[in-house]
Amino acid sequence: MKRLTSTREKRIEALQQNRYLSGLDEKILEYLAQNTRLISYDSEECIIREGQPCQGLCIVESGRVKIFKNSLSGREMIINVFVEGDSFNEVPVFDQLENPVNVGAILDSRIWLIDALTLRTVISDHPEAAQQIIINISQNLRKLVDMVAELSFYTVTTRLARLLRDIPEDQLSESGSQRLTQDDLAARIGTVREVVARSLKELEKCGAIEVNRGKITIVDKDQLMDWE
């Protein structure tokens, strides 16, 4: 972890582009910018530890990070993967409790950190900011409800088939940081990488896809459409 220097203009720009803060008055953004810092993390470095006090709201400036929980046996469950422009750690900022999850850098990453107390002060003093935050947290809740329904009604292989048929194929087959990994796929459907690997083999065996060196190619989209 290394704290980086940043200009006022860059901090303001990062805040303006965040879905929680876009549209706020310039004076509010100025106040937030005074309490925002840019931090770099190496690949595989821990960003947030579960159970520790919350430092603030995080925005990914570059790189890729994973949100995960560990079982008592040490098994890792990835809840989500975030890339440039995404924000995370909202819950402990606003309920003022400890961090509910772990966050780690998948790639070398640069993270904007907005001080938690500063954010709560803005919400207290400016109701319009609270309204925007409520809307976005409500959208997050809807996504969680949809995920619970998927987990309840469909098998892992079915959930994976539904995901593969809906996402752009270049995110599966291209190289580079934008390509979805098996960890990314697992996070999207609420499972772990090992189970995704087995489901990919099942879909490959039926002729729906081909997997070569981690790259997935859709061979028969109709097979994916019909998979139940």
C-alpha positions as CSV (number, residue, x, y, z in Angstrom):
1,M,0.0,0.0,0.0
2,K,1.3,3.4,-0.9
3,R,-0.4,6.8,-0.6
4,L,-0.1,8.8,-3.9
5,T,-0.1,12.5,-4.5
6,S,-3.2,13.8,-6.4
7,T,-4.4,17.2,-7.6
8,R,-7.6,18.9,-6.4
9,E,-8.9,18.6,-10.0
10,K,-8.3,14.9,-10.2
11,R,-10.1,14.4,-6.8
12,I,-13.0,16.5,-7.9
13,E,-13.3,14.6,-11.2
14,A,-13.3,11.2,-9.4
15,L,-16.1,12.4,-7.1
16,Q,-18.1,13.8,-10.0
17,Q,-18.0,10.5,-11.8
18,N,-19.1,8.4,-8.8
19,R,-22.7,7.3,-8.9
20,Y,-23.3,8.2,-5.3
21,L,-21.9,11.7,-5.6
22,S,-22.6,12.9,-9.2
23,G,-24.7,15.9,-9.4
24,L,-23.8,17.3,-6.0
25,D,-23.1,21.0,-5.5
26,E,-19.5,22.1,-6.2
27,K,-19.0,23.3,-2.6
28,I,-20.0,19.8,-1.3
29,L,-17.5,18.1,-3.8
30,E,-14.8,20.6,-2.7
31,Y,-15.3,19.6,0.9
32,L,-15.3,15.9,0.1
33,A,-12.2,16.3,-2.1
34,Q,-10.3,17.8,0.9
35,N,-10.8,14.5,2.7
36,T,-10.2,12.1,-0.2
37,R,-6.9,10.4,-0.9
38,L,-5.5,8.1,-3.6
39,I,-3.8,4.8,-2.6
40,S,-2.1,2.2,-4.7
41,Y,-2.1,-1.5,-4.0
42,D,0.0,-4.3,-5.5
43,S,-1.6,-7.3,-7.1
44,E,-2.9,-9.8,-4.4
45,E,-2.5,-7.1,-1.6
46,C,-5.2,-6.8,1.0
47,I,-7.3,-3.6,0.8
48,I,-9.9,-4.1,3.5
49,R,-10.1,-6.8,6.2
50,E,-13.4,-8.1,7.5
51,G,-14.1,-7.1,11.1
52,Q,-11.9,-4.0,11.0
53,P,-13.1,-0.4,11.4
54,C,-14.3,1.2,8.3
55,Q,-12.1,3.9,6.8
56,G,-14.4,5.2,4.1
57,L,-16.0,4.8,0.7
58,C,-13.7,3.4,-2.0
59,I,-13.7,4.1,-5.7
60,V,-11.6,2.1,-8.2
61,E,-9.5,4.5,-10.2
62,S,-7.7,1.7,-12.1
63,G,-7.1,-2.1,-11.7
64,R,-9.5,-4.8,-10.5
65,V,-10.5,-5.8,-7.0
66,K,-12.5,-8.7,-5.5
67,I,-14.9,-8.6,-2.6
68,F,-14.9,-11.9,-0.7
69,K,-15.6,-13.9,2.4
70,N,-13.6,-16.7,3.9
71,S,-15.1,-19.8,5.6
72,L,-13.8,-21.2,8.8
73,S,-11.9,-23.8,6.8
74,G,-10.3,-21.0,4.7
75,R,-12.4,-21.5,1.5
76,E,-12.8,-18.2,-0.4
77,M,-16.2,-17.1,-1.7
78,I,-16.0,-14.1,-4.1
79,I,-19.1,-12.0,-3.8
80,N,-18.2,-9.5,-6.6
81,V,-15.4,-8.1,-8.7
82,F,-15.1,-4.4,-9.3
83,V,-13.2,-2.4,-12.0
84,E,-12.5,1.2,-12.9
85,G,-15.3,3.5,-11.8
86,D,-16.9,1.1,-9.4
87,S,-17.3,1.9,-5.7
88,F,-17.5,-0.3,-2.7
89,N,-17.7,-0.4,1.1
90,E,-20.8,1.6,1.3
91,V,-22.5,-0.4,4.0
92,P,-20.1,0.2,6.9
93,V,-19.7,3.9,5.9
94,F,-23.4,4.4,6.6
95,D,-24.3,1.9,9.4
96,Q,-21.0,2.8,11.2
97,L,-20.2,-0.8,12.0
98,E,-17.1,-2.9,11.1
99,N,-16.2,-4.0,7.5
100,P,-18.5,-6.9,6.6
101,V,-16.2,-8.4,3.9
102,N,-12.6,-8.7,2.8
103,V,-11.4,-6.8,-0.3
104,G,-8.2,-7.7,-2.2
105,A,-6.5,-6.4,-5.3
106,I,-6.6,-8.9,-8.2
107,L,-4.4,-6.6,-10.3
108,D,-2.2,-3.6,-9.4
109,S,-4.9,-1.1,-8.4
110,R,-5.3,2.6,-7.5
111,I,-8.2,3.3,-5.1
112,W,-9.8,6.6,-4.1
113,L,-10.7,6.6,-0.4
114,I,-13.3,9.1,0.8
115,D,-13.3,9.6,4.6
116,A,-16.3,7.9,6.2
117,L,-17.0,10.7,8.8
118,T,-16.8,13.3,6.0
119,L,-19.5,11.5,4.0
120,R,-21.8,11.1,7.0
121,T,-21.4,14.9,7.7
122,V,-22.4,15.6,4.1
123,I,-25.5,13.4,4.3
124,S,-26.5,15.1,7.6
125,D,-26.1,18.6,6.2
126,H,-27.3,18.0,2.6
127,P,-30.5,16.0,2.2
128,E,-30.1,15.9,-1.6
129,A,-26.9,13.8,-1.2
130,A,-28.8,11.4,1.1
131,Q,-31.5,10.9,-1.6
132,Q,-29.0,10.0,-4.2
133,I,-27.3,7.5,-1.9
134,I,-30.6,5.9,-0.9
135,I,-31.5,5.4,-4.6
136,N,-28.2,3.7,-5.3
137,I,-28.2,1.5,-2.2
138,S,-31.8,0.4,-3.1
139,Q,-30.5,-0.6,-6.6
140,N,-27.9,-2.7,-4.9
141,L,-30.5,-4.4,-2.8
142,R,-32.6,-5.2,-5.9
143,K,-29.5,-6.9,-7.4
144,L,-29.1,-9.0,-4.2
145,V,-32.8,-10.0,-4.3
146,D,-32.3,-11.1,-7.9
147,M,-29.2,-13.1,-6.9
148,V,-31.1,-14.8,-4.1
149,A,-33.8,-15.8,-6.7
150,E,-31.1,-17.2,-9.1
151,L,-29.5,-19.2,-6.2
152,S,-32.8,-20.6,-5.2
153,F,-34.3,-21.5,-8.5
154,Y,-31.4,-22.6,-10.8
155,T,-28.4,-24.9,-10.6
156,V,-24.9,-23.6,-11.0
157,T,-24.6,-24.8,-14.5
158,T,-27.9,-23.2,-15.5
159,R,-26.9,-19.9,-13.9
160,L,-23.6,-20.1,-15.8
161,A,-25.3,-20.8,-19.1
162,R,-27.7,-17.9,-18.6
163,L,-24.7,-15.6,-17.8
164,L,-22.6,-16.7,-20.8
165,R,-25.4,-16.1,-23.3
166,D,-26.0,-12.6,-22.0
167,I,-22.5,-11.1,-21.7
168,P,-20.4,-9.8,-24.7
169,E,-18.3,-12.6,-26.2
170,D,-15.2,-10.4,-26.2
171,Q,-15.2,-10.4,-22.4
172,L,-14.8,-14.2,-22.6
173,S,-12.3,-14.6,-25.4
174,E,-10.0,-11.5,-25.4
175,S,-6.8,-11.2,-23.5
176,G,-6.0,-8.5,-21.0
177,S,-7.6,-7.0,-17.9
178,Q,-11.1,-6.8,-19.3
179,R,-11.5,-10.5,-19.9
180,L,-13.7,-12.2,-17.4
181,T,-11.9,-14.9,-15.4
182,Q,-13.4,-17.9,-13.7
183,D,-13.3,-16.0,-10.5
184,D,-15.3,-13.2,-12.1
185,L,-17.9,-15.7,-13.5
186,A,-18.1,-17.3,-10.0
187,A,-18.8,-13.9,-8.4
188,R,-21.5,-13.1,-10.9
189,I,-23.5,-16.3,-10.2
190,G,-22.8,-16.7,-6.4
191,T,-20.5,-19.7,-6.3
192,V,-16.7,-20.5,-6.2
193,R,-14.2,-20.9,-9.0
194,E,-13.9,-24.7,-8.6
195,V,-17.6,-25.2,-9.2
196,V,-17.5,-22.9,-12.2
197,A,-14.7,-25.0,-13.7
198,R,-16.9,-28.1,-13.4
199,S,-19.8,-26.4,-15.0
200,L,-17.7,-25.1,-17.9
201,K,-16.6,-28.7,-18.6
202,E,-20.3,-29.8,-18.6
203,L,-21.2,-27.0,-21.1
204,E,-18.2,-27.9,-23.2
205,K,-19.1,-31.6,-23.2
206,C,-22.5,-30.8,-24.6
207,G,-21.0,-28.7,-27.4
208,A,-22.2,-25.3,-26.2
209,I,-18.7,-23.8,-25.6
210,E,-15.0,-24.4,-26.0
211,V,-12.5,-23.5,-23.4
212,N,-8.8,-23.0,-24.4
213,R,-6.2,-21.6,-22.0
214,G,-8.8,-19.9,-20.0
215,K,-10.6,-18.3,-23.0
216,I,-14.2,-19.2,-23.5
217,T,-15.7,-19.4,-27.0
218,I,-19.5,-19.7,-27.6
219,V,-19.9,-22.5,-30.1
220,D,-23.7,-23.1,-30.0
221,K,-25.7,-20.3,-28.4
222,D,-28.9,-22.3,-28.9
223,Q,-27.5,-24.8,-26.4
224,L,-27.1,-22.1,-23.9
225,M,-30.5,-20.7,-24.5
226,D,-32.1,-24.1,-24.0
227,W,-30.1,-25.1,-21.0
228,E,-32.3,-25.6,-17.9
